[in-house]
Amino acid sequence: MKKVLLSLLLAIACMPMAIGQNKAGNLVTIDTTVCSSFTWMNGVTYTHDTVAIYSPANVDTVYVLNLTLREPVADTNVAIPLEGICNVSWNGRVWSTPGSFYDTLSTVNGCDSIVKIQITLAGETHDTVTASACDTYAYENVEYTTSGEYTLTETVDGCNHYTHLFLTISPSYTDTTAVVVRDTIGGCRITWLGNTYSFADTNRVIYGNIPTAANCDSLAAIRITSFTGTQNDTNHVDNCGNYTWPENHTMYTTDTIVMVSTTTATCVENKYLDLHIVSNTDHPVANACDYFMYTFPSRSGAVGAYDTAYFYESGVYTEDQNGVPLYSKSFVTNCVTYHALTVNVSPIQNLVNPNPVYDTVCDSYTLSFNGRRYTFNESVDSLIVYQMHYDNEICYDTSMWIHIVVNHKSFSDTTVTTCDSYFWPFTEQTYTTSTTQTYVLPDTVNSVKCDSVGRLNLTINYTPEVTIEGNWHLHPNTTNVANLKIVDNPADHNSYKWFKNNESTPFSTADSISLTVDANTDIHLETTSNKGCTANNWITITYTVGIDDVDGLNVNLYPNPTSRYLNVESAEGISEVVVYNVIGQQVIRHAVNGNATQLDLGSLTTGNYTLQIRSLNGEQTTRKFIVNK
């Protein structure tokens, strides 16, 4: 269709004479999709897909119709399966009978389609009901009186509904004529369903309700035919002042255990009384310093209100200053006991300990004084007083001066991750390997040795040690391309940055480079390990026109900056190296007879230095380096 439309458009573009008066008209394309047939503005009815052109007279517009026709579907051979229990909903309709049916579906283009549906119905539903009841049970207007399984059927619109009822009927008995009387024998008494029965109930039928598991109360009956054996019962009694026992009508005023026995022809019944008599008067004694405070009980039923009484003089008291009797009350019997209180009041005598305490300790100090313990965590200079209670008819307090100096340990916890080395101020030592240690710094100042404790958790990562191989001494008549390669351990996963002539942006991050030069060029290699430690190497690529103009030697320095050790390498061989500070003073001179050496710069301070290198054949050059501690 697209190819046909394109051909027609090209034809339209090339046929201005064919459509007459159209001089500079418009082109309008109409895309449409319809069902079965379509009649256009030109009066033509189309019954299949087509592309048509129409240009009305005296109108500067050409219309192009791109027509797509859709046909309704009448699929009567393939059925759509639908399954249900008693009915099926489909396309807004409900079918309650199985079979094949035709239905009409509307499409988005207005073409109704006829489809065939195949309906299958299960034809029945099932429900389960479980129930229990006493005597009878009503379900769906039917009364059931026996346990069992019942199936109920109901048909609605041709669909069968089955209900399966599982029923448990528990009987309840209320008719005394239907109850079986159970004969039993008791001791001297028998308790049944919460009631107690004795000799007077012999041979009497007794009825009572017994609840069942189904909560169906049933009538039961027993007949006590006889009482036989021995019955022992004990009654524990706490009473105030005296107690009269109803069993023998006897009054007791002291603690006692007594028994009363009743004997019949077949039964012996023994009753015991375990009696405790609480006295209602006593004579307590109280010893106190300066005064004695008496507190009244506040329990319900006691005489007087809750209050306190103060006695400042020795004597025997039965009342407080307001005339309220002094008393206490028993928890068990609610028995109020009245007191004749003897009070011994002694004045306080003040004693000063003639031996004050002077001490210097670490962290804390504990002092035992007159039976008490005092703990001091800070320095103290004061008087402590301990008041003694009444003791051997003497009441006193004791004072003591204490002067205690408390020093404290100091703790330092340091966790550090760094490169190459770490100076720990706590020990004033430099560490070059990872370590975890605890160090005790002795106390040499205080009289009491309160040492300080430092804990160091140190991780040392190392600056990468790399060397550079290649040609960095160039002659124009030979080559002006310097090929440099890094010699390193690949397992270190280092990253590299190459800089040229003090530029701030690296020109390469590869492990080897090819660099074209036309003059002497300073190369700076920055190597960073995966642990974040960085090493720097500087190389000067010489580009000279004559051998006499060569700037010394091909020299490789690393690491640069360095905290202590500096490696110096030259393929031409080294006879001597000399280090100068920024003011030109010679600070290190070291003889060498080989291609490499390592300088120990531990004696140098942080700063910039110049290294002079002399080769085995007498040539020399200079390089800059940095010491950073």
For each residue, the residues with C-beta under 8 A, 3 or more apart:
1: 4 5 49 51 66 68
2: 5 6
3: 6 7
4: 1 7 8 51
5: 1 2 8 9 29 51 64 66
6: 2 3 9 10
7: 3 4 10 11
8: 4 5 11 12 51 53 64
9: 5 6 12 13 27 64
10: 6 7 13 14
11: 7 8 14 15
12: 8 9 15 19 27 53 62 64
13: 9 10
14: 10 11
15: 11 12 18 19
16: 19 22 23
17: 20
18: 15
19: 12 15 16 22 55 62
20: 17 55
21: 58 60
22: 16 19 25 55 60 62
23: 16 60
24: 60
25: 22 55 59 60 61 62
26: 60 61 62
27: 9 12 61 62 64
28: 61 62 63 64
29: 5 63 64 66
30: 63 64 65 66
31: 66 68
32: 38 65 66 67 68
33: 67 68 69 70 109
34: 37 38 67 68 69 70 109 110
35: 69 70 71 72 107 109 110 111
36: 47 69 70 71 72 111
37: 34 45 46 47 69
38: 32 34 45 46 67 69
39: 43 44 45 46
40: 43 44 45 46 52 54 65 67
41: 54 56 63
42: 52 54
43: 39 40
44: 39 40 52
45: 37 38 39 40
46: 37 38 39 40 50 52 67 69
47: 36 37 69
48: 69
49: 1 67 68 69
50: 46 65 67
51: 1 4 5 8 64 65 66 67
52: 40 42 44 46 64 65 67
53: 8 12 62 63 64 65
54: 40 41 42 62 63 65
55: 19 20 22 25 59 61 62 63
56: 41 59 61 63
57:
58: 21
59: 25 55 56
60: 21 22 23 24 25 26
61: 25 26 27 28 55 56
62: 12 19 22 25 26 27 28 53 54 55
63: 28 29 30 41 53 54 55 56
64: 5 8 9 12 27 28 29 30 51 52 53
65: 30 32 40 50 51 52 53 54
66: 1 5 29 30 31 32 51
67: 32 33 34 38 40 46 49 50 51 52
68: 1 31 32 33 34 49
69: 33 34 35 36 37 38 46 47 48 49
70: 33 34 35 36 107 109 111
71: 35 36 111
72: 35 36 111 112 113 114
73: 111 113 114 115
74: 113 114
75: 78 113 114 115 116
76: 102 114 116
77: 116
78: 75 116
79: 100 116 117 118
80: 115 116 117 118
81: 117 118 120
82: 88 90 95 117 118 119 120
83: 88 119 120 121 122
84: 87 88 89 119 120 121 122
85: 121 122 123 124 125 159
86: 96 121 122 123 124 125 156 157 158 159
87: 84 94 95 96 121 157 159
88: 82 83 84 94 95 119 121
89: 84 92 93 94
90: 82 93 95 103 117 119
91: 103 105
92: 89
93: 89 90 103
94: 87 88 89
95: 82 87 88 90 101 119
96: 86 87 121 157 158 159
97: 119 121 158
98: 119 120 121
99: 118 119
100: 79 116 117 118 119
101: 95 116 117 119
102: 76 114 115 116 117
103: 90 91 93 114 115 117
104: 112 113 114 115
105: 91 112 113 114 115
106: 110 111 112 113
107: 35 70 110 111 112 113
108:
109: 33 34 35 70
110: 34 35 106 107
111: 35 36 70 71 72 73 106 107
112: 72 104 105 106 107
113: 72 73 74 75 104 105 106 107
114: 72 73 74 75 76 102 103 104 105
115: 73 75 80 102 103 104 105
116: 75 76 77 78 79 80 100 101 102
117: 79 80 81 82 90 100 101 102 103
118: 79 80 81 82 99 100
119: 82 83 84 88 90 95 97 98 99 100 101
120: 81 82 83 84 98
121: 83 84 85 86 87 88 96 97 98 159
122: 83 84 85 86 125
123: 85 86 159 160
124: 85 86 159 160 161 162
125: 85 86 122 159 160 161 162
126: 162 163 164
127: 161 162 163 164
128: 163 164 166
129: 139 163 164 165 166
130: 166
131: 137 139 165 166 167 168
132: 137 167 168 169 170 214
133: 136 137 167 168 169 170 214
134: 169 170 171 172 214 215 216
135: 145 169 170 171 172 216
136: 133 143 144 145 169
137: 131 132 133 143 144 145 167 169
138: 141 142 143 144
139: 129 131 142 144 152 165 167
140: 152 163
141: 138
142: 138 139
143: 136 137 138
144: 136 137 138 139 148 150 165 167 169
145: 135 136 137 169
146: 169
147: 167 168 169
148: 144 167
149: 164 165 166 167
150: 144 164 165 167
151: 162 163 164 165
152: 139 140 162 163 164 165
153: 160 161 162 163
154: 160 161 163
155: 158 159 160 161
156: 86 159 161
157: 86 87 96
158: 86 96 97 155
159: 85 86 87 96 121 123 124 125 155 156
160: 123 124 125 153 154 155
161: 124 125 127 153 154 155 156
162: 124 125 126 127 151 152 153
163: 126 127 128 129 140 151 152 153 154
164: 126 127 128 129 149 150 151 152
165: 129 131 139 144 149 150 151 152
166: 128 129 130 131 149
167: 131 132 133 137 139 144 147 148 149 150
168: 131 132 133 147 214
169: 132 133 134 135 136 137 144 145 146 147
170: 132 133 134 135 212 213 214 216
171: 134 135 216 218
172: 134 135 212 216 217 218
173: 178 179 218 219 220
174: 219
175: 178 179 219
176: 179 207 219 221
177:
178: 173 175
179: 173 175 176 207 219 220 221
180: 221
181: 205 221 222 223
182: 220 221 222 223
183: 222 223 225
184: 190 222 223 224 225
185: 224 225 226 227 228
186: 189 190 197 224 226 227 228
187: 190 227 228 229 230 231 267
188: 198 199 227 229 230 231 262 267 268 269
189: 186 196 197 198 227 231 269
190: 184 186 187 196 197 198 224 227
191: 194 195 196 197
192: 195 197 206 208 222
193: 208 209 210
194: 191
195: 191 192 206 208
196: 189 190 191
197: 186 189 190 191 192 201 206 224
198: 188 189 190 201 227
199: 188 202 227 264 267
200:
201: 197 198 204 206 224
202: 199 224 225 226 227
203: 223 224 225
204: 201 223 224
205: 181 221 222 223
206: 192 195 197 201 221 222 223 224
207: 176 179 219 220 221
208: 192 193 195 219 220 221 222
209: 193 217 218 219 220
210: 193 217 218 219 220
211: 215 216 217
212: 170 172 215 216 217 218
213: 170
214: 132 133 134 168 170
215: 134 211 212
216: 134 135 170 171 172 211 212
217: 172 209 210 211 212
218: 171 172 173 209 210 212
219: 173 174 175 176 179 207 208 209 210
220: 173 179 182 207 208 209 210
221: 176 179 180 181 182 205 206 207 208
222: 181 182 183 184 192 205 206 208
223: 181 182 183 184 203 204 205 206
224: 184 185 186 190 197 201 202 203 204 206 227
225: 183 184 185 202 203
226: 185 186 202 266
227: 185 186 187 188 189 190 198 199 202 224 264 266 267
228: 185 186 187 266 267
229: 187 188 266 267 268
230: 187 188 267 268 269 270
231: 187 188 189 267 268 269 270
232: 270 272
233: 269 270 271 272
234: 271 272 273 274
235: 271 272 273 274
236: 274 276
237: 243 245 273 274 275 276
238: 276 278 330 332 333
239: 242 243 275 276 277 278 333 335
240: 277 278 280 330 333 334 335 336
241: 253 277 278 279 280 335
242: 239 251 252 253 277
243: 237 239 251 252 275 277
244: 249 250 251 252
245: 237 248 249 250 252 258 273 275
246: 249
247: 260 271 273
248: 245 258 260
249: 244 245 246
250: 244 245 258
251: 242 243 244
252: 242 243 244 245 256 258 275 277
253: 241 242 277
254: 277
255: 275 276 277
256: 252 273 275
257: 272 273 274 275
258: 245 248 250 252 272 273 275
259: 270 271 272 273
260: 247 248 270 271 273
261: 268 269 270 271
262: 188 268 269 271
263: 267 268 269
264: 199 227 267 268
265:
266: 226 227 228 229
267: 187 188 199 227 228 229 230 231 263 264
268: 188 229 230 231 261 262 263 264
269: 188 189 230 231 233 261 262 263
270: 230 231 232 233 259 260 261
271: 233 234 235 247 259 260 261 262
272: 232 233 234 235 257 258 259
273: 234 235 237 245 247 256 257 258 259 260
274: 234 235 236 237 257
275: 237 239 243 245 252 255 256 257 258
276: 236 237 238 239 255
277: 239 240 241 242 243 252 253 254 255
278: 238 239 240 241 330 332 333 335 337
279: 241 282 337
280: 240 241 335 336 337 338
281: 337 338 339 340
282: 279 337 338 339 340
283: 339 340 341 342
284: 339 341 342
285: 341 342 344
286: 292 294 341 342 343 344
287: 292 344 346 389 390
288: 291 292 293 311 343 344 345 346 389 390 395
289: 345 346 347 348 387 388 389 390 395
290: 312 345 346 347 348 395
291: 288 310 311 312 345
292: 286 287 288 310 311 343 345
293: 288 308 309 310
294: 286 308 309 310 311 320 326 341
295: 308
296: 302 304 305 306 307 308 309 324 326 327
297: 302 306 327 328 329
298: 302 306
299: 302 329 334
300:
301: 329 334 336
302: 296 297 298 299 327 329 336
303: 324 325 327 336
304: 296 307 324 325 327
305: 296 324
306: 296 297 298
307: 296 304 320 324
308: 293 294 295 296
309: 293 294 296 320 321 322 324 326
310: 291 292 293 294 321
311: 288 291 292 294 315 317 341 343 345
312: 290 291 345
313: 343 345
314: 343 344 345
315: 311 342 343
316: 340 341 342 343
317: 311 320 326 340 341 343
318: 325 326 338 339 340 341
319: 322 323 324 325 326
320: 294 307 309 317 323 324 326
321: 309 310
322: 309 319
323: 319 320
324: 296 303 304 305 307 309 319 320
325: 303 304 318 319 338
326: 294 296 309 317 318 319 320 338 339 341
327: 296 297 302 303 304 336 337 338 339
328: 297 336 337 339
329: 297 299 301 302 334 335 336 337
330: 238 240 278 333 334 335 336 337
331:
332: 238 278
333: 238 239 240 278 330
334: 240 299 301 329 330
335: 239 240 241 278 280 329 330
336: 240 280 301 302 303 327 328 329 330
337: 278 279 280 281 282 327 328 329 330
338: 280 281 282 318 325 326 327
339: 281 282 283 284 318 326 327 328
340: 281 282 283 316 317 318
341: 283 284 285 286 294 311 316 317 318 326
342: 283 284 285 286 315 316
343: 286 288 292 311 313 314 315 316 317
344: 285 286 287 288 314 390 393
345: 288 289 290 291 292 311 312 313 314
346: 287 288 289 290 390 393 394 395
347: 289 290 395
348: 289 290 387 395 396 397
349: 394 395 396 397
350: 396 397 399
351: 396 397 398 399
352: 398 399 400
353: 356 398 399 400 401
354:
355: 400
356: 353 400 401 402 403
357: 367 400 401 402 403 404
358: 403 404
359: 365 403 404 405
360: 404 405 406 407 446 447 448
361: 364 365 404 405 406 407 448
362: 406 407 408 409 448 449 450
363: 377 406 407 408 409 450
364: 361 375 376 377 406
365: 359 361 375 376 404 406
366: 373 374 375 376
367: 357 373 374 375 376 402 404
368: 371 372 373 374
369: 372 374 384 386 398 400
370: 386 388 398
371: 368 386
372: 368 369 386
373: 366 367 368
374: 366 367 368 369 384
375: 364 365 366 367
376: 364 365 366 367 379 380 404 406
377: 363 364 406
378: 406
379: 376 404 405 406
380: 376 402 403 404 406
381: 402 403 404
382: 401 402
383: 399 400 401 402
384: 369 374 399 400 402
385: 397 398 399
386: 369 370 371 372 397 398
387: 289 348 397
388: 289 370 391 395 396 397 398
389: 287 288 289 395
390: 287 288 289 344 346 393 394 395
391: 388 394 395
392:
393: 344 346 390
394: 346 349 390 391
395: 288 289 290 346 347 348 349 388 389 390 391
396: 348 349 350 351 388
397: 348 349 350 351 385 386 387 388
398: 351 352 353 369 370 385 386 388
399: 350 351 352 353 383 384 385
400: 352 353 355 356 357 369 383 384
401: 353 356 357 382 383
402: 356 357 367 380 381 382 383 384
403: 356 357 358 359 380 381
404: 357 358 359 360 361 365 367 376 379 380 381
405: 359 360 361 379 448
406: 360 361 362 363 364 365 376 377 378 379 380
407: 360 361 362 363 443 446 448 450
408: 362 363 450
409: 362 363 450 451 452 453
410: 452 453
411: 452 453 454 455
412: 426 452 453 454 455
413: 454 455 457
414: 424 426 454 455 456 457 458
415: 457 458
416: 422 456 457 458 459
417: 458 459 461
418: 421 422 458 459 460 461
419: 460 461 462 463 531 532 533 534
420: 432 460 461 462 463 533 563 564
421: 418 430 431 432 460 563 564
422: 416 418 430 431 458 460
423: 428 429 430 431 629
424: 414 427 428 429 430 431 454 456 458
425: 428
426: 412 414 439 441 452 454 456
427: 424 439 441 454
428: 423 424 425
429: 423 424
430: 421 422 423 424
431: 421 422 423 424 435 456 458 460
432: 420 421 460
433: 460
434: 458 459 460
435: 431 456 458
436: 456 457 458
437: 455 456
438: 453 454 455 456
439: 426 427 453 454 455 456
440: 451 452 453 454
441: 426 427 451 452 453 454
442: 449 451
443: 407 446 448 449 450 451 452
444:
445:
446: 360 407 443 449 450
447: 360
448: 360 361 362 405 407 443
449: 362 442 443 446
450: 362 363 407 408 409 443 446
451: 409 440 441 442 443
452: 409 410 411 412 426 440 441 443
453: 409 410 411 412 438 439 440 441
454: 411 412 413 414 424 426 427 438 439 440 441
455: 411 412 413 414 437 438 439
456: 414 416 424 426 431 435 436 437 438 439
457: 413 414 415 416 436
458: 414 415 416 417 418 422 424 431 434 435 436
459: 416 417 418 434
460: 418 419 420 421 422 431 432 433 434
461: 417 418 419 420 529 531 532 533
462: 419 420 465 529 531 533
463: 419 420 529 533 534 535 559
464: 488 492 494 527 528 529 533 534 535 559
465: 462 535 558 559 567
466: 486 487 488 494 525 527 535 537 558
467: 486 487 556 558 569
468: 472 484 485 486 487 525 537 539 556
469: 484 485 486 487
470: 482 483 484 485
471: 474 479 482 483 484
472: 468 482 484 523 539 540 541 542 554
473: 541 542 550 554
474: 471 478 479 480 481 482 517 541 542 543 544
475: 478 479 544 547
476: 480 543 544 545
477:
478: 474 475
479: 471 474 475
480: 474 476 516 517 518 543
481: 474 514 515 516 517
482: 470 471 472 474 513 514 515 516 517 521 541
483: 470 471 512 513 514
484: 468 469 470 471 472 512 513 515 523 539
485: 468 469 470 511 512
486: 466 467 468 469 496 511 512 525 527
487: 466 467 468 469
488: 464 466 492 494 511 527
489: 492
490: 493
491:
492: 464 488 489 529 530
493: 490 529 530
494: 464 466 488 527 528 529 530
495: 509 527 528 530
496: 486 508 509 510 511 525 526 527 528
497: 506 508 509 525 526 528
498: 506 507 508 509 510 513 523 524 525
499: 502 503 504 505 506 507 523 524 525 526
500: 503 507 515 521 522 523 524
501: 521 522
502: 499 522 524
503: 499 500 507
504: 499
505: 499
506: 497 498 499 509 526
507: 498 499 500 503
508: 496 497 498 513
509: 495 496 497 498 506
510: 496 498 513
511: 485 486 488 496
512: 483 484 485 486
513: 482 483 484 498 508 510
514: 481 482 483
515: 481 482 484 500 521 523 541
516: 480 481 482
517: 474 480 481 482 520 521 541 543
518: 480 543
519: 543
520: 517 540 541 542 543 544 551
521: 482 500 501 515 517 540 541 543
522: 500 501 502 538 539 540 541
523: 472 484 498 499 500 515 538 539 540 541
524: 498 499 500 502 536 537 538
525: 466 468 486 496 497 498 499 536 537 538 539
526: 496 497 499 506 534 535 536
527: 464 466 486 488 494 495 496 534 535 536 537
528: 464 494 495 496 497 532 533 534
529: 461 462 463 464 492 493 494 532 533 534
530: 492 493 494 495
531: 419 461 462
532: 419 461 528 529
533: 419 420 461 462 463 464 528 529
534: 419 463 464 526 527 528 529
535: 463 464 465 466 526 527 558 559 560
536: 524 525 526 527 558 559 560 561
537: 466 468 524 525 527 556 557 558 559 560
538: 522 523 524 525 557 560 623 624 625
539: 468 472 484 522 523 525 554 555 556
540: 472 520 521 522 523 551 621 623
541: 472 473 474 482 515 517 520 521 522 523
542: 472 473 474 520 550 551
543: 474 476 480 517 518 519 520 521
544: 474 475 476 520 547 549 550 551
545: 476 549
546: 549
547: 475 544 550
548:
549: 544 545 546
550: 473 542 544 547 619
551: 520 540 542 544 621
552: 555 613 615 619 620 621 622
553: 570 572 574 613 615 619 620 621
554: 472 473 539 570 571 572
555: 539 552 568 569 570 613 621 623
556: 467 468 537 539 567 568 569 570
557: 537 538 560 566 567 568 569 611 623 625
558: 465 466 467 535 536 537 566 567
559: 463 464 465 535 536 537 562 566 567
560: 535 536 537 538 557 566 625 626
561: 536 625 626 627 628
562: 559 565 566 601 625 626 627 628
563: 420 421 627 628 629
564: 420 421 600 601 602 629
565: 562 598 599 600 601
566: 557 558 559 560 562 598 599 601 611 625
567: 465 556 557 558 559 596 597 598 599
568: 555 556 557 574 577 592 596 597 598 599 611 613
569: 467 555 556 557 595 596
570: 553 554 555 556 573 574 595 596 613 615
571: 554 595
572: 553 554 615 616 617 619
573: 570 594 595 615 616 617
574: 553 568 570 577 592 593 594 595 596 597 613 614 615 616
575: 591 592 593 614 615 616
576: 589 590 591 592 613 614
577: 568 574 588 589 590 592 597 599 611 612 613 614
578: 586 588 589 590 611 612 614
579: 586 587 588 589 599 601 604 609 610 611 612
580: 584 585 586 587 609 610 611 612
581: 584 585 587 607 609
582: 607 608 609
583:
584: 580 581
585: 580 581
586: 578 579 580 589
587: 579 580 581 603 604 609
588: 577 578 579 599 601 603 604
589: 576 577 578 579 586
590: 576 577 578 597 599
591: 575 576
592: 568 574 575 576 577 597
593: 574 575 616
594: 573 574 597
595: 569 570 571 573 574
596: 567 568 569 570 574
597: 567 568 574 577 590 592 594
598: 565 566 567 568
599: 565 566 567 568 577 579 588 590
600: 564 565 603
601: 562 564 565 566 579 588 604 627
602: 564
603: 587 588 600
604: 579 587 588 601 607 609 627
605: 627 629
606: 627 628 629
607: 581 582 604 626 627
608: 582 624 625 626
609: 579 580 581 582 587 604 624 625 626 627
610: 579 580 622 623 624
611: 557 566 568 577 578 579 580 622 623 624 625
612: 577 578 579 580 620 621 622
613: 552 553 555 568 570 574 576 577 620 621 622 623
614: 574 575 576 577 578 618 619 620
615: 552 553 570 572 573 574 575 618 619 620
616: 572 573 574 575 593
617: 572 573
618: 614 615
619: 550 552 553 572 614 615
620: 552 553 612 613 614 615
621: 540 551 552 553 555 612 613
622: 552 610 611 612 613
623: 538 540 555 557 610 611 613
624: 538 608 609 610 611
625: 538 557 560 561 562 566 608 609 611
626: 560 561 562 607 608 609
627: 561 562 563 601 604 605 606 607 609
628: 561 562 563 606
629: 423 563 564 605 606
